[in-house]
């Protein structure tokens, strides 16, 4: 039973690593392009959208600017 548990946990870990590392964009340029593309598409339905690069987390963020001194809201993250 112990070997089955270890195999199952290992399989879950491998799936998680695969999904996390291989589903992002390959470069900051690709993430930037996707963010600005979606900015153009979603600006029809949402007001005050902008893209910004987060150097600490290696992401481009599509966000909606805060209204009436409220904080901005992240709409989409593009991890690379």
Buried (B, 14 or more C-beta within 10 A) or exposed (E): EEEEEEEEEEEEEEEEEEEEEEEBBEEBEBBBBBBBEBBEEBEEEEEEBBBEBEEEEBBBBBBBEEEEEEEBEEBBBBBB
